[in-house]
Amino acid sequence: MTTKKTHISRKRIALFKGIGILLPFLLLLLAEVCLRIGHYGYNLDLFVPYQPNKEYYLFNPEASTRYFTDSRFAPTGNRELFRKKKDSHTLRFFVLGESTTIGYPYFHNGSFHRRLLYRLMHAYPEKHIEIINLSLTAVNSYTVKGFARELVHFEPDAVLIYTGQNEYYGGLGAGSTQKIGGSPALVNFILRMRSTHTVCLLMNGYATIARSLNRQPENEMTRMELMAGGQEIAYSSKLYRKGIAQFRYNMTATLELLQKEQIPVFVSNLVSNAKDLPPFISDGPEGENARSYFHTARSLYAQGRYPEAKEYFLKAKDHDLLRFRAPEEINAIIEELCSRYPLAHLVDTKGELETHSPHHILGDELLTDHVHPNLKGYGLMSDAFYSAIRESRLLPPPPEEEPWGSDMPLSPVDSIAGDFRIRQMKAHWPFHDTAYVYPPEHTIEEKLAGRLFRKEEDWLSVHNTLYTAYLKLNQPWKAIRVSEGAVLEYAEDPVFYENTAMICGEHGYTEKAVFYLRKSFTLAPSPEKARYLAVFYLMTDQPEASLPLIDYAAGSDKGAGLTALKPLVEQVIACKQKLAAEPRRLSYMYDIATAYLQMDNRKGVLIYINKMLEIDPAHREALQLKTHTTGI
């Protein structure tokens, strides 16, 4: 019997092999298409349109999901808007980092970036300052690198970075429960792939299985404890070195990208409580472990040997097996990278806080816990960034520094709510500090802070209540501070600027009224705002600035009363020009004062009466005019 051999051509074999290779990819493509049609998964874009006004972008609350294997851990950040179309008067800064960078435990206007916003907006009143904070709790340099890759397409003038404390236990960190690989290159590849719906499905499946295997109820543990998978990480161990390598890899890639895109970046070194926080976990031979180093440091400190004490306090911190404080090696990498890239500027927050600490050793004086500054510490952190920005010459010297420009309007509610959060955290692992009790809730500020802390009311609601309470108590200066704080919280909303201007004008803070109404008018001009702003300009002796506003409002019913003022305003401008040439000519001052009197601008009148009386205290017309104006 003979068998017939079947011959398959080489072309057909190649075809079968090609189909075999391509089939998995075709199936994945089909799955991706089906998942997209079904709208499965998350939108992981860094920014999304702000639905109430699509001229603005908003930090996507789901953007952090990419960096956590379990979406339950993914935090949400600030809601700071910025315009899709950036104009020539706008300065745009993006902020990247973790819990310190977002202002924990105070958040809102206790954070360094809000203090920086307040200072810059007053130092450069002609500019529109945008500081969009993209920081999140429980993240690290993976998020910084990923967010930087996207934000370069949104016209930043600079990027501000404070990161490095969470390299071990933050999302995807070397010792975290939320990790997906060992090599930073592999992790970053997977992160890029997570934008696909297929990988999103696989990751969600993995998270579901992991949750089913974890018998520990989540509500018995803080997020901090849940994420600290490898709790004990010895100094210079393999896992320790992995965290250092991870930070170096991600930050190098971030700074290379920003350098390539010609975007200035300001990278801060890190601060930790070394003096007043004993190591969480210590192990090793006596004299060479964290607790031994800490006891030696305290002994040296008591003897007044402060430089040696500082060295041992830092050794104790670095040898702490629970790595909630960045080792000093992280700071060395930051300094090295900033020296390597021309557009990377080192922000010496550590040096700034050490300068204001006893014997230049960081402790409870400026820190609330292990790494988070207190309000004074955040103020110094803001100063460090402000100084670095000025020294870089990214901005020209400010035309003038308002004396109240650095007087941050921090609400007592934010301060007290921050105290609640710190006390809550310290009552849990790894602190277990039973000595901390919650503050009382007797005053209106304490009661509102308690509601905010327990999430019974939102930030705007409690501050509206506080604002109203201060007015009822006849404390308008406190109400103004609350209103200024709302401007920082809603920096793109002209209504908050206008409301602040009105209460400032009503209670005699005319210069502030000018500042805030000018901002509101720039964001959303209207004849009514022009009318009020023109009046405020005249009250502060700025007739030149009032003229274009009078013309703007003249064509509307809101400008009817202003039209009659225009000849008088022009008269004042002419007299001021003459006075500039002869600054002690009393007749020019008198003419300006009488013109202001005809406008019923009593503040303007008094400015020039006082100038006249400084030169001639017995000037009869000036004294008569003062009596007529003030009744004195």
Summary of the structure (lengths in Angstrom):
residues: 632
radius of gyration: 30.6
end to end distance: 134.9
largest distance: 140.6
contacts: 2053
relative contact order: 0.07
helix: 57%
strand: 6%
